Amino acid sequence: MKFKKWAILALAVTTIASLSACGGKKSSSNDIVTEIKDETTVTFWHAMNGEQEKALTKITDDFQKENPKIKIKLQNQQEYKDLQAKLNSTMQTPKNLPTITQGHPGWFYDAAKNGQMENLTPYIENDKIGWGDQEKIRQPLLDGAKIEDIQYGIPFNKSTEALFYNEDMFREYGVEVPKTLDELKEVSKTIYQKSNGQVVGAGFDALDIYYFLGMENKGIEVNKDVPFDSKESREVVNYYADGVKDGYFQTAGSDKYVSVPFGNKKVAMFIGSISAEPFVAKNAAAAGYKYGMAVRPEKKNIQRGTDIYMFKNASGSEKTAAFEYMKYLSSPKVQLYWAQKSGYMPVVESVLENKEYLDSKDTQIPGILAESTKDLVYFPVTENSNAALNNEVKSIMENILSNPKGDREKMIQDGTKQLQAAWNQ
């Protein structure tokens, strides 16, 4: 009997130790491999396509030439939703996870709490393989890749929002580029009226971002304690909903992005990610009109796009090889190439001010980016924040805006319950 008690006690201690190890033990500089001695393969799940995938492949090939012992296996998961779904399913069997992956921080909140994500601060600060003298990433972007103040991510394909407008239409209808939301509404009304209802003034691509930035620009920090039927929330909802009801605003609807009807000259302007510019430029050239880009007409702007995250289950050599790759992706020379080829924003300050970047002929982004990113905010990463702010808010807004003649008050009240349920699930 005494032996049995000791056996149970030993098993309990072993179990507690195992759970502690799985529960998010932080790497220290002493645990980090500082030299890649043997050939090491890093698997990277991403969702870059078209010209962006070509640019990523070129950058990766260049990295491998400079680091012949490191092999980066790029695995395209097609779309973000496919990538997120595969990550969610694979996290149940961590041994099948990649070394690193693209993703939004909200995707990894539970994984970080469960000890599946690697804290990158010890790597960044390491004396031998750390960031060292390489230019630091802009702090707001780094902060946006944290989960509960721990640096789990390194910013990668980052973007922000801008105003795209049809220059020819603006001249035709005698309007100026709006600099505030009030001006956006008035310009939209003018275009809609002067075109006899044939051209809608404007639309917003991402409804979750529209709502979040609307609240942030009213000085409201969005969290589970802010009800959807608050005074400020109603103002944000009604601004867009009134415009849709009266015809001078529209949503993406089945087109998914307002850039589609913008390309067909059915909408005079839209607010969306700067990464939409290649698509906009192609459509404008095909339809024979000039487009322009301007700073989003609110003070605070969002940092969009994804970061790169590392999983704890990788070997020490794999983690170090992956970190070297992440550091390379963030270097100024690579960031200049990436920004020019992909349309995403550079994550280091020097490229924003680089003459070659500012003189880029095939893009209008460099001319507005410094002003557009003066006051960047990001979605909070807390328990259920991804489900609430990215998923539920979008669903609630879609319901309200797609039913302009419906009972808006009832939809707001229903939305309040839905959002609270998402926070509390």
N, C-alpha and C positions, 0 to 999 in steps of 0.2 A: 504493500500500500504506500509506504514511504517513497519507494522508487517511482511509483506511478505519479505521485504528487510532484516529484522533482522533474519528471519527464514533461508534465503539463506546464510547469513553470518555465522550463527551458524552451518549450515550443512557443509559449506566449511571448517570451523575450525576443526570440528569433523573429516572430511575426511582427512585433512592434518595430524592431530594427529594420525589417524589410519595408514596412509601410513608411517609415521615416525616410528611407532612401528614395522611395517612389514619390514622396510628397513634396519634392521641389528643393532638394539640397542644392545650394548654389555652388557653381564651379569657382575655385580659387585659382590664382595665377600658378600655383604649384601643381595643379592638376592638368594644366594645358600642355599639349605637345607643341614644342617650339621648332621642330624641324621635320620636314617630310622626307623620310629616308627611302621609302619604297613607293612604288606606283600606287596611287590612291584615287578611288573613284568617288565623285560627288554626284548624287542624283538630285536634279533640280526640277520640280514641278512648276510649270508656268502656264499662262493663258495669253501669250503674245502671238499675234497672227499677222499675216501680210508683211508690210514693210518693217513693222516693229520686230517681228520674228527674224527677219533677215538681218536687221541691225544687231539683235541679240546674238545671233549665230556668229556673225563676224567678230563681235567683241569677245565672245567665248573662244573662238579659234585663236585670236591674238593672245588671249590670256594663257592658253595651253602651250603656245609656242614659247612664251616667256617662262612657263612653269611646266616643263616636260614630264615631271613626275605626277602631275595632277590631271585627271581626266574628268571633265564636266559632262555628265550625261543629261542633256536637255530633253525633258518629256513634256510635250504640249498637251494640256488637258482641254484645249479648245476655248471654252468660255468660263467666265468667273463662276457661274452657277454650277457648272460641271466640276470645276476644281474644288469648290467648297463642298459639294456633295461627296466627292471622292475622299477628301480629307476627313469629313465627318464619319464616313463608313470605315476608313482605314484606321482611325484613331482607336477603334475597338481592338485592333490587332497591331500594336505599335511597331512590331518588327517589320511590317510591310510599308512603313512610312518612308518618304524620301529623306535625304539629308537636310535639304532646305526646300522651301516653297514660297511662292508668291502668296499674298493674302492680305486681307484687312485685319487690323488688330482685334476687332470684335469677334472674328471667327475663332480666336484662340483663347478667349477668356477662360473657359472651362478647362482647356488643355493646360494652360499656365497654372491654374489652381491645382490641377492634378499632377503637377510636376513633370509634364511631358515636353515642356519648352526649355530651350537653353538660354540662360541669362548671358547676354553678350558683353556686358560691362567688363568682366575680367579679361576678355579677349581684347577689347578696345584699349584697356589700360596696361596690357602686358608689355614688359620692357623689351622683349625680343620681337614679337610679331604684332604688337599693338598698332594703333593709328599713328603714333609717333609724330613726325613732322608733316604728314599728309594733311592737306587742308580739311578742316572739320566740316561736317554737314551742317546746314543751317539748323539752328536750335529748334524752331517751331516744328520742323519736319521730323527731327529726332524725337521730340516730345510726343508727336503723334503716333510714333511706333512703340510707345511704352504701354505696358499693362500694369496697372497699380504701381506706377512709378519705377518699374523695372524695365530695362532696355532689352526687350526680346527681339525687336525688329530693327532692320537697317532700311531706310527709305530707298525705294527703287524707281518705279515708274509713277512719279508724282505729277499731279496736274492741279489746276484750279479752275474756277469758272470765269467766263468772259461773255461779253455781249457781242454776238454776231449780227451784222445788219447788211441789208441790200443797199449799196450806195446809190444805184440807179433809181430805186424807189424813193429814197430819201430826197433826191433832187426833184423827182417828179412831183412829190407831194409837199415839197417845201418844208421839211422838218429837219431838226438838228438831232445829233446823237444825244440821248438822254443820259444824265449824270446822277439822277436820283430815281427812286421808284415812282414818285409823283410825276416826274417828267416822263418816265416810261409809260405810265398810264395815259397821259395826255397825248403823247406822240402816237400811241397805239390807237386811241380814239380818232385822232385826225386822219390817220391812214385808212382806217376802216370806213370812216364816213366819206372821205374824198374818193375812195375806190368804189363807192356804192355797195359796200359789203362784200366785194370780190376778194379783198386782201385782208387777212387778219393781222392785227398789229404785232403781237408777240406771244411767246410761250416759254415755259421753263421745262428743260429736259428731265430733271430729276426732282420728283416731288418731295422726297424725304429731305434732300438738301435745301430745296426751296423753303420748306417749313422750318428746318433747323436754323438756317441763316436768318430767316425772318424774325425768329425769336431772339437769336443772339444779337441781332442789330437793334433790338428793342431793350437790350440789357438783361435779358432773361436767360439764365443758365438752365438748359433743358435737362431735366432729370425726372425721376418717378414722382417727385413731390409737386410737379407743375401739371395741373389738369388741362386736358385738351379744351375744356370750355372756359378757360380763364379769359380775362379781358384781352390780353395781348395775343393769345392764341386765336381768338375769334377775329381779331383785326388781320392777322396773317391769312387765315382761311378766307375771310370775306374779300380781301383785296383781289385774290385770284378768282374766287368763285363769282364775284360780281362781274369781272371782266369776261369770263366765259359765258355767263348768262346774257350779257349785253352784246356779245359777239366780237369784241376787240381783242380778247385773249383766247388761246386754245391750248389744249394739252396734246401730248404725243399720241395718245390713244393707241390704235392698232399699229401705227407706224413705229412705235417704241421710242423714237426720238423726234423732236420738233424740227431737227435739221433736215428731215425728209421733206415735209411740206415747204420748208424754207428753200430747199433746193429746187422745188417745183414752182417757186414764186407765188405760193399760196399764203405765205407768212412773210412779213417784212423783216422780222428780227427774232432772235431767240437767245436764251441764256443757257449755256451748256459748257461742258468741259473743253478746255483748249485743245485736247487731243482729238477733237472732232474736226479740226481745221483741214487736214488732208482730204477728208470726205467732202467738206464744204467747198474747198478749192476745186476739186474735180467736178462737182455738180455745177458750180458757177461757170467754169470754163465751157462745159458742155451746153449750158443754157444761154451763154453769151451775156452775162452780167458781172459787175464787179461787186465783191463783198468787202466789208470792213470789219475790224475787230476793235472793241473798246473795253475799258475796265468795267467790271460788273458794277451796276449802279447802286451799291450799298457799301458802307465803310468796311465792314468785316467780310472776309471771303473765306472759302473753305479750302482745305488741302484735301484733294481727292487722290485717287490712285492707290496702289498697294506698296507694301514693304516686303522684305525677305525675312523669313523666320526659320530658325534652326531647331531641329528636334533633338531631344536629349539622348535618344536611343542610339544615335550614331557613335562610331568609335572615336577615340581621341584624334587620330590622324585625319579622319573624315571631317571632323568639326574644324580642325585647323585649316585644312585645305579649303573648306567651304568659306571660312572667314577670310582667307586670303583672296578668294574670288569676290566676295562681297565688298571687300576693301577696294579691289581693283575696279569694280563697277562704279564705285563712288569717286574715283580719282578724277581730277579736273579734265585731263585729256579725253578720258572715256565719256565723261558727262557732256563735254562739248559735242562729241560725235553723236551720242545718244539723243541729246536734245535736238540736234539738227535733223536727224533721221527719223525720230519717233514722234516728235511733236510734244513730248513730255517736258516738264520743266527741269532745268538743272538743279541738283540738290546742294550745290556749293555756290557761294557768293561770287567767286571770281569769274565764273562763266556768265553769270547775269550781266557782268560789266565788261565781258570780253568783246573786243571790237569785231572780231570775226563772227561772233554770235549775233551781235547787234546789227551787223551788215548783211545778215542772211537774206537772200533774195526770194526764197521760195516760201517764206512764212512771215506772218505779221505778229507772231507771239512775242519775240524779243522786245519789240517796241512798247508793249503794255505790261510785261511781266513784273518788272520791278514795282510798279505802282499797284498792280493787282495783288501782290503778295506782301504788302506792308503790314497787314493786320490779319494773319491767318489763324483760323480756329479749326478744331477737329472734333469729330463725334466722341463723346465720352466713352470709355471702355470700362463698364461696370457690369454687375450681374444683370443679365437679360437686356442690356442696352442695345445689342445688335438686333434682337427680335423686336424690341419696342420701337426704336428710332429709325432703323433701316427698313424693317419689314412692315410693321403694323401701321406706322405713320403713312407710309406710301399707300397701303391698302385703303386706309381711311380717306386720305386725300383723293385718291382715284374714285372712290365711291361718291364723294361730294361733288367733284368736278364733272363727273360723267352724268350726273343727274341735276342739271341746272334748274329744272322746274320742280324738283322734288322738295320735300319738307326739310330745309337745311337745318333748322333747329333740332329736329329729331335726329338727323344724321350726325350732328355735332354731339348730341347727348349719347347716342349709341357709340360714337367714336371714343368718347371719354371713357366709357366702360371697357371697350375693347383695348384701349391703350393701357389702362390700369391693369387689366388682366394679363397683358403681355409683360408688364413690369413685374408682376407678382407670380408668374407661373413657376 
